[in-house]
Amino acid sequence: MKKAAFSIVILLLMVSVHSFAQIDDSTMFKKHKPKERFIDRMFIGGGLGAQFGSKTAINIAPVVGYKITDQITAGVGITYEYYHYVYSNYNFETNIFGGSVFGRYYFTKFLFGQAEVEYLNLDAYDTYPVRRVGVESVLAGGGYIQRFGQNSGVVLMLLYNLTESQYTPYQNPIIRMGVNIGL
Protein backbone atom coordinates (compact mmCIF):
# COMPACT_ATOMS: atom_id res chain seq x y z
CA MET A 1 0.00 0.00 0.00
CA LYS A 2 2.83 2.34 0.88
CA LYS A 3 4.51 1.45 -2.38
CA ALA A 4 1.33 2.34 -4.36
CA ALA A 5 0.88 5.67 -2.55
CA PHE A 6 4.57 6.49 -3.12
CA SER A 7 4.19 5.64 -6.83
CA ILE A 8 1.11 7.88 -7.15
CA VAL A 9 2.91 10.80 -5.46
CA ILE A 10 5.93 10.37 -7.77
CA LEU A 11 3.64 10.14 -10.82
CA LEU A 12 1.76 13.34 -9.80
CA LEU A 13 5.04 15.18 -9.27
CA MET A 14 6.28 14.10 -12.69
CA VAL A 15 3.03 15.21 -14.35
CA SER A 16 3.10 18.60 -12.62
CA VAL A 17 6.80 19.13 -13.47
CA HIS A 18 6.06 18.15 -17.07
CA SER A 19 3.02 20.50 -17.15
CA PHE A 20 5.07 23.36 -15.70
CA ALA A 21 7.73 22.81 -18.32
CA GLN A 22 5.11 23.38 -21.06
CA ILE A 23 4.43 26.95 -19.90
CA ASP A 24 6.18 29.42 -22.13
CA ASP A 25 8.08 32.22 -20.39
CA SER A 26 6.58 34.80 -22.74
CA THR A 27 3.03 34.04 -21.55
CA MET A 28 3.87 33.47 -17.91
CA PHE A 29 5.79 36.71 -17.48
CA LYS A 30 3.98 38.76 -20.09
CA LYS A 31 4.64 42.45 -19.71
CA HIS A 32 1.45 44.43 -19.37
CA LYS A 33 1.14 47.95 -20.67
CA PRO A 34 1.51 50.21 -17.65
CA LYS A 35 -1.74 51.82 -16.62
CA GLU A 36 -1.88 55.55 -17.32
CA ARG A 37 -1.77 57.76 -14.26
CA PHE A 38 -4.62 60.20 -13.64
CA ILE A 39 -2.40 63.18 -14.41
CA ASP A 40 -1.31 61.66 -17.74
CA ARG A 41 -4.92 61.87 -18.94
CA MET A 42 -5.33 65.55 -18.00
CA PHE A 43 -4.78 68.61 -20.16
CA ILE A 44 -4.80 72.35 -19.63
CA GLY A 45 -5.22 75.11 -22.13
CA GLY A 46 -7.81 77.55 -23.28
CA GLY A 47 -7.83 80.62 -25.39
CA LEU A 48 -7.00 84.27 -25.59
CA GLY A 49 -9.04 86.50 -27.82
CA ALA A 50 -9.22 90.10 -28.92
CA GLN A 51 -11.55 92.07 -31.17
CA PHE A 52 -11.25 95.79 -31.81
CA GLY A 53 -13.53 98.29 -33.51
CA SER A 54 -17.04 99.45 -32.61
CA LYS A 55 -17.13 96.26 -30.53
CA THR A 56 -14.03 95.72 -28.44
CA ALA A 57 -13.64 92.42 -26.63
CA ILE A 58 -10.61 91.04 -24.83
CA ASN A 59 -11.08 87.47 -23.65
CA ILE A 60 -9.10 85.14 -21.35
CA ALA A 61 -10.52 81.62 -21.02
CA PRO A 62 -8.36 78.91 -19.36
CA VAL A 63 -9.63 75.29 -19.29
CA VAL A 64 -8.75 72.08 -17.48
CA GLY A 65 -9.84 68.78 -19.04
CA TYR A 66 -9.63 65.03 -18.67
CA LYS A 67 -9.40 62.33 -21.34
CA ILE A 68 -12.06 59.83 -20.21
CA THR A 69 -11.46 57.48 -23.14
CA ASP A 70 -9.52 57.81 -26.38
CA GLN A 71 -12.64 59.39 -27.95
CA ILE A 72 -14.24 61.30 -25.06
CA THR A 73 -12.88 64.28 -23.13
CA ALA A 74 -14.57 66.59 -20.65
CA GLY A 75 -13.54 69.67 -18.79
CA VAL A 76 -14.30 72.95 -17.08
CA GLY A 77 -13.28 76.48 -17.90
CA ILE A 78 -13.45 79.97 -16.50
CA THR A 79 -13.92 83.14 -18.54
CA TYR A 80 -13.07 86.79 -18.16
CA GLU A 81 -13.94 89.25 -20.89
CA TYR A 82 -13.73 92.99 -21.16
CA TYR A 83 -16.49 94.11 -23.53
CA HIS A 84 -17.02 97.62 -24.95
CA TYR A 85 -19.58 98.56 -27.59
CA VAL A 86 -19.98 102.01 -29.14
CA TYR A 87 -22.82 102.91 -31.50
CA SER A 88 -23.69 106.53 -32.23
CA ASN A 89 -24.33 108.05 -28.76
CA TYR A 90 -24.70 104.64 -27.11
CA ASN A 91 -21.71 103.50 -25.04
CA PHE A 92 -21.85 100.07 -23.39
CA GLU A 93 -18.98 98.74 -21.28
CA THR A 94 -18.84 95.72 -18.97
CA ASN A 95 -16.60 93.14 -17.39
CA ILE A 96 -17.90 89.63 -17.97
CA PHE A 97 -17.13 86.76 -15.61
CA GLY A 98 -18.22 83.16 -16.01
CA GLY A 99 -17.55 79.51 -16.32
CA SER A 100 -18.38 76.52 -18.46
CA VAL A 101 -18.52 72.74 -18.57
CA PHE A 102 -17.84 70.98 -21.86
CA GLY A 103 -17.64 67.55 -23.43
CA ARG A 104 -15.97 66.48 -26.67
CA TYR A 105 -16.40 63.38 -28.79
CA TYR A 106 -13.59 62.67 -31.28
CA PHE A 107 -14.93 61.18 -34.52
CA THR A 108 -11.38 60.87 -35.82
CA LYS A 109 -8.02 61.70 -34.34
CA PHE A 110 -8.46 65.30 -35.52
CA LEU A 111 -12.23 66.05 -35.81
CA PHE A 112 -14.55 66.37 -32.82
CA GLY A 113 -18.01 67.48 -31.78
CA GLN A 114 -18.45 69.63 -28.69
CA ALA A 115 -21.32 70.46 -26.36
CA GLU A 116 -20.91 73.12 -23.70
CA VAL A 117 -22.98 74.79 -21.02
CA GLU A 118 -21.78 78.28 -20.17
CA TYR A 119 -22.80 80.80 -17.52
CA LEU A 120 -21.77 84.46 -17.82
CA ASN A 121 -22.39 87.36 -15.43
CA LEU A 122 -22.42 90.84 -16.99
CA ASP A 123 -23.83 94.34 -16.68
CA ALA A 124 -27.21 94.99 -18.31
CA TYR A 125 -27.82 98.53 -19.39
CA ASP A 126 -31.50 98.11 -20.24
CA THR A 127 -32.64 99.66 -16.93
CA TYR A 128 -31.42 102.40 -14.67
CA PRO A 129 -29.54 101.82 -12.47
CA VAL A 130 -27.39 99.31 -14.29
CA ARG A 131 -27.77 95.76 -12.94
CA ARG A 132 -25.81 92.52 -13.24
CA VAL A 133 -27.54 89.66 -15.03
CA GLY A 134 -26.70 86.00 -15.51
CA VAL A 135 -26.71 84.59 -19.02
CA GLU A 136 -26.88 80.83 -19.51
CA SER A 137 -25.96 79.45 -22.90
CA VAL A 138 -25.97 76.00 -24.45
CA LEU A 139 -23.31 75.83 -27.16
CA ALA A 140 -22.90 73.05 -29.71
CA GLY A 141 -20.69 72.54 -32.70
CA GLY A 142 -17.47 70.98 -33.82
CA GLY A 143 -13.82 71.51 -34.26
CA TYR A 144 -10.43 70.45 -35.47
CA ILE A 145 -7.30 69.80 -33.42
CA GLN A 146 -3.83 69.92 -34.96
CA ARG A 147 -1.94 67.63 -32.61
CA PHE A 148 1.65 68.10 -31.53
CA GLY A 149 1.51 65.43 -28.80
CA GLN A 150 -0.79 62.70 -27.49
CA ASN A 151 -2.87 65.09 -25.35
CA SER A 152 -1.69 68.39 -26.87
CA GLY A 153 -2.66 70.45 -29.89
CA VAL A 154 -3.99 73.67 -31.37
CA VAL A 155 -7.81 73.71 -31.39
CA LEU A 156 -10.13 75.52 -33.81
CA MET A 157 -13.89 75.39 -33.10
CA LEU A 158 -17.12 76.60 -34.67
CA LEU A 159 -19.94 76.70 -32.10
CA TYR A 160 -23.55 77.87 -32.14
CA ASN A 161 -25.40 79.32 -29.16
CA LEU A 162 -28.67 77.38 -29.08
CA THR A 163 -30.17 79.64 -26.37
CA GLU A 164 -29.41 83.21 -27.48
CA SER A 165 -30.87 86.00 -25.37
CA GLN A 166 -30.83 89.79 -25.55
CA TYR A 167 -27.85 89.80 -23.17
CA THR A 168 -25.67 87.33 -25.05
CA PRO A 169 -22.39 89.16 -25.71
CA TYR A 170 -21.59 87.42 -29.02
CA GLN A 171 -23.38 86.41 -32.20
CA ASN A 172 -23.65 83.06 -33.98
CA PRO A 173 -21.50 81.46 -35.20
CA ILE A 174 -18.87 81.60 -32.47
CA ILE A 175 -15.34 80.92 -33.66
CA ARG A 176 -12.82 79.91 -31.03
CA MET A 177 -9.15 79.12 -31.27
CA GLY A 178 -7.02 77.85 -28.44
CA VAL A 179 -4.49 75.29 -27.30
CA ASN A 180 -4.55 72.11 -25.22
CA ILE A 181 -1.39 70.98 -23.45
CA GLY A 182 -1.17 67.50 -21.92
CA LEU A 183 0.29 67.24 -18.43
URWO-V504648 format. One line per field, one symbol per residue. ss: DSSP state (A for helix, B for strand, O for the rest). psi: psi as a letter, one per 40 degrees, with the letter a starting at -180 (. if undefined). burial: 1 if it has 16 or more other ideal C-beta (glycine too) atoms within 10 Angstrom, else 0. A space follows every 50 residues. Layout:
ss: ???
psi: ???
burial: ???
//
This chain:
ss: OAAAAAAAAAAAAAAAAAAAAOOOAAAAOOOOOOOOOAAAABBBBBBBBB BOOOBBBBBBBBBBBBBOOOOBBBBBBBBBBBBBBBBOOBBBBBBBBBBB BBBBBBOOOOBBBBBBBBBBBBBBOOOOOOBBBBBBBBBBBBBBBBBOOO OOBBBBBBBBBOOOOOOOOOOOOBBBBBBBBBO
psi: dddddddddddddddddddddehhddddfhhihhhhiddeeiiiaaihih hiadhhhhhhgiihihhdadehiiiiiihhhhhhhhhbehhhhihhiaii hiiihhdaddhiiiiihihihihheeihiiihihhhihiiaiahhhifid eiihhhihihhefiieeheiiiihhihaihhi.
burial: 00000000000000000000000000000000000000001111111000 00000010101010101000001010101010101000000101010101 01110100000101110101010010000000001010101110100000 111010101010000011110001010111010
//
